[in-house]
Amino acid sequence: MPVRHSGIDFVAYDRDGRVLLLAEAKSRRGTSALWAAGLRRNMLSHGLLPSSKYFLIATPERLYLWRQEQPNGAEAPPEVTADAEQIFQPYFERLEQQPSKIGPEAFEYLVLAWLTDIARSGDGGTSDRNLMRDDSSSQWLTEFSRSLQEADIEMNPH
């Protein structure tokens, strides 16, 4: 059941129409877990993050992921931080873009393609060959990918 999510770049719905993922694509470089936590905190304080299982901030360099169904404060750092350049490498190549030079609109479409691939294949570049070598991150991102299988992805739902 689609609902309005003002200011959210992407919403993924499970098979029953429940919000599974809220995601933001930011073409900004040089980000950190502290920056991502601050962005999430600001969105929470302005009521821009309705209930969802996951919240993701994607940048050309890093992915920041929270599991929102577990109680964690607005200040909580991301539960997983992953190397987005590795995960997004095939998408940058397909768009003939460099991570350091991609603009906001092109990056949003890149993230949409990645999320759609996850929803269709259950992988979307999160296989072991493209992850950080931290086993806990690999397991977490595998769980994330499985959760998004067969999800409906909406871009800029308003």
Legacy VTK file of the C-alpha trace (Angstrom):
# vtk DataFile Version 3.0
C-alpha trace
ASCII
DATASET POLYDATA
POINTS 158 float
0.000 0.000 0.000
1.939 3.056 -1.243
2.163 5.976 1.136
3.770 9.363 0.812
7.356 9.742 1.989
8.295 13.369 1.550
11.961 13.839 0.792
12.857 10.143 0.453
14.677 9.115 -2.734
13.597 5.445 -2.760
11.022 3.269 -1.049
10.929 -0.522 -1.375
7.728 -2.400 -0.562
7.535 -6.099 0.294
5.033 -8.473 -1.341
2.357 -7.409 1.156
2.826 -3.700 0.416
4.654 -2.904 3.669
7.567 -0.456 3.591
10.753 -2.498 3.703
13.427 0.070 2.839
13.831 3.825 2.805
16.929 4.953 0.922
18.760 8.153 0.109
21.256 8.573 -2.736
23.805 11.327 -2.177
26.495 11.990 -4.782
28.624 13.630 -2.106
32.178 12.361 -1.644
34.342 12.216 1.456
31.516 11.125 3.751
31.868 9.293 7.048
29.726 7.217 9.375
29.415 10.339 11.554
28.104 12.368 8.594
25.622 9.588 7.708
24.401 9.337 11.306
23.871 13.121 11.328
21.866 13.022 8.101
19.699 10.209 9.478
19.237 12.073 12.779
18.085 15.210 10.907
15.629 13.219 8.814
14.250 11.508 11.918
13.889 14.817 13.756
11.909 16.287 10.820
9.621 13.262 10.636
10.885 12.250 7.190
11.559 8.595 8.057
8.400 6.576 8.514
8.602 3.051 9.824
10.675 0.631 7.721
12.870 -2.405 8.259
15.955 -0.751 6.740
17.332 2.706 6.092
20.146 3.156 3.569
22.314 6.101 2.595
24.253 5.415 -0.594
27.162 7.547 -1.764
29.579 6.796 -4.614
32.166 5.732 -2.029
30.229 4.206 0.876
26.966 2.492 1.790
25.551 3.180 5.261
22.852 0.812 6.437
20.672 0.656 9.544
18.106 -1.915 10.605
15.369 0.410 11.826
13.061 -2.171 13.343
15.470 -2.581 16.226
15.452 0.200 18.769
18.422 2.440 18.180
18.624 6.106 18.867
18.643 8.864 16.322
22.369 9.254 16.981
23.181 5.592 16.286
25.979 5.016 13.800
25.243 2.815 10.784
25.140 -0.875 11.604
27.011 -1.606 8.381
29.343 0.505 6.294
30.434 -1.007 2.979
32.656 -0.033 0.065
30.190 1.298 -2.517
32.847 1.728 -5.206
33.295 -2.038 -5.331
29.579 -2.810 -5.166
28.656 -0.157 -7.748
31.626 -0.781 -10.091
29.570 -2.583 -12.791
26.973 0.199 -12.687
29.578 2.961 -13.035
31.009 1.071 -16.015
27.570 0.617 -17.608
26.916 4.369 -17.289
30.474 5.195 -18.386
30.877 7.269 -15.237
33.638 7.631 -12.685
32.636 7.577 -8.995
34.463 10.872 -8.441
32.603 12.667 -11.232
29.050 11.313 -11.193
26.312 13.914 -10.759
23.290 13.674 -8.438
20.729 12.584 -11.048
22.951 9.945 -12.642
23.839 8.612 -9.203
20.164 8.315 -8.261
19.561 6.233 -11.395
22.604 4.101 -10.598
21.226 3.367 -7.111
17.803 2.630 -8.606
19.384 0.126 -11.023
21.273 -1.521 -8.149
18.193 -1.772 -5.907
16.138 -3.105 -8.818
18.794 -5.734 -9.538
18.710 -6.813 -5.891
14.919 -7.056 -6.004
15.020 -9.119 -9.207
18.047 -11.332 -8.566
18.654 -11.149 -4.841
22.274 -10.147 -5.464
22.812 -6.708 -7.003
26.554 -6.781 -6.499
26.462 -7.744 -2.852
28.047 -11.125 -3.508
31.232 -11.937 -1.629
33.446 -10.787 -4.502
32.230 -7.200 -4.098
32.060 -6.812 -0.328
34.399 -5.668 2.319
36.230 -8.605 3.841
34.492 -8.157 7.199
32.349 -11.297 7.608
29.719 -9.499 9.703
29.223 -6.909 6.926
28.965 -9.664 4.330
26.343 -11.502 6.352
24.399 -8.317 7.035
24.368 -7.284 3.361
23.365 -10.801 2.308
20.404 -10.579 4.705
19.570 -7.143 3.288
19.652 -8.515 -0.278
17.422 -11.444 0.615
14.924 -9.113 2.287
14.642 -7.075 -0.913
13.927 -10.043 -3.181
10.738 -9.396 -5.137
10.371 -5.934 -3.602
8.723 -3.122 -5.540
11.077 -0.139 -5.735
9.748 3.404 -6.141
11.988 6.353 -6.912
11.113 9.768 -5.449
7.640 8.749 -4.296
5.573 11.877 -3.711
LINES 1 159
158 0 1 2 3 4 5 6 7 8 9 10 11 12 13 14 15 16 17 18 19 20 21 22 23 24 25 26 27 28 29 30 31 32 33 34 35 36 37 38 39 40 41 42 43 44 45 46 47 48 49 50 51 52 53 54 55 56 57 58 59 60 61 62 63 64 65 66 67 68 69 70 71 72 73 74 75 76 77 78 79 80 81 82 83 84 85 86 87 88 89 90 91 92 93 94 95 96 97 98 99 100 101 102 103 104 105 106 107 108 109 110 111 112 113 114 115 116 117 118 119 120 121 122 123 124 125 126 127 128 129 130 131 132 133 134 135 136 137 138 139 140 141 142 143 144 145 146 147 148 149 150 151 152 153 154 155 156 157
